[in-house]
Amino acid sequence: MAARYKRSFFLRIAVLSAGIVVLTASFNVTASQTGEKLKEAGKKISELEQQKKDAQKKVGALKEQEDILQGELAEFNRQLSDVSAQINDLENQIQEKKLQIKIARADLTEAEGIKASQYESMKTRIRFIYERGGVDLASVLLGSSSMAEMLNKAEYVEEINRYDREMLGQYEETCRQISEKKMTLKNEKKELVALQDSMEQKKEEVNSLIAKTQENITVKQGEISGAQSEVSSYDTQIAKMKAYEEELERQKAEEARRAAEQKRKQEEAQKKAAEQKKASQGTASNDKTAGSTGDAGNTKQDTPAPSGGGNVTANASDLAMLAALVECEAGGESYEGQWAVASVVVNRVRSGSFPNTISGVIYQGGQFTPVASGRFAMVLSRGAAGSCTRAAQAALSGSTNVNCLFFCRASSGVNGIVIGNHVFY
């Protein structure tokens, strides 16, 4: 009867252990799947962030091009202002030349009139002296009563002739000067009109350049708007992927917690089975040697200690790996947040439910997203920041600020100790 009871008991223990093993295996499969999803999400986020950076560079380049076009537009507007001012000045000069030509034409007309009048007066006097009444100059002179009278009359006639010649010469010179001035003014006006036409043509060219530049600016602004929309689109996609990543991390943390709990139950079941087996063997031995004396029933069997427990031993490589992981997970957090991440890794090494080395915990499948995404390797190759290294040193030396085995983003809604953007539990 007792033997059947023992067999039944051991059978139940075996079934329970097998169930726990199967359940643990199931959790491991699920954790692996979640880890793969996290890895893919991390890669997708990295791709989107790179695409966003490329789009931002494109926006920057387009804005630089727009600035150049705006500078060109400002220069063309300045040229247009200068040309318009020159055209206005030329117009004023042309109007002034027109007025001067009009005055010169009037002066010339007046001078030519005076010249004609003087010429007519001279002809009248000549006719009067030489022709009127048949009296000629010789008769006038010979008819004088004295030499003095004759000389006076001759001098008078010469003076009149000289005066007429001088006046006629002066009027001819005045007419020539006025005519030359009029011609000069006309030539100057012609040059001004030609220059004005040239300025008008240049004005048209500048206006064309302004219109073209404004059109280019409008096109460039449209391109900038499109590129900025592209950046906003990437922001939206990144936000969605990060929210998805947070949910996966929450799932991963919950799966890890449940897996650790199942592992603990499995170890407890194994320990209980070992104790029951040991007690059963002791009872059977006592039954066989009933009434006899000896030390056989007192034989001790050591139970193997669970793997992963005990103090943490670390070398320079472990320190570098832990510091790199801290930077990947909490590089932007406060020192307390970085120290807490390092503490979680050290707590896992000590717990007995995780690998018993720093590298084992860090590289355990599906646990830390930066390891799967490759970012951890990049940070490890260049070395972690000083504060992250100090936090890792503190945790490895036995100083931890949280007694937790898991952490995830504080926005995940998990209850625990919130430090910065993470919750530790």
Buried (B, 14 or more C-beta within 10 A) or exposed (E): EEEEEBEEBBEEBEEBBEBBBEBBEEBBEBBEEBBBBBBBBBBBBBBBBEBBEBBBEBBEEBBEBBEEBEEBBEBBBEBBEBBEEBBEEBBEBBEBBBEBBEBBBEBBEEBBEBBEEBBEEBEEBBEEBEEEEEEEEEEBBEEBEEEEEBEEBBEEBEEBBEEBEEBBEBBBEBBEBBBEBBEBBBEBBEBBBEBBEBBEEBBEBBEEBBEBBEEBBEEBBEBBEBBBEBBEBBBEBBEEBBEBBBBBBBBBBBBBBBBBEBBBBBBEBBEEBBEBBBEBEBEEBEEEEEEEEEEEEEEEEEEEEBEBEEEBEBEEEBBBBBBBBBBBBBBEBEBEBBBBBBBBBBBBBBBBBBBBBBBEBBBBEBBBBBBBBEBBEEBBEEEBBEBBBBBBBBBBEEEBBBEBBBBBBBBBEBEBBEBBBBBBB
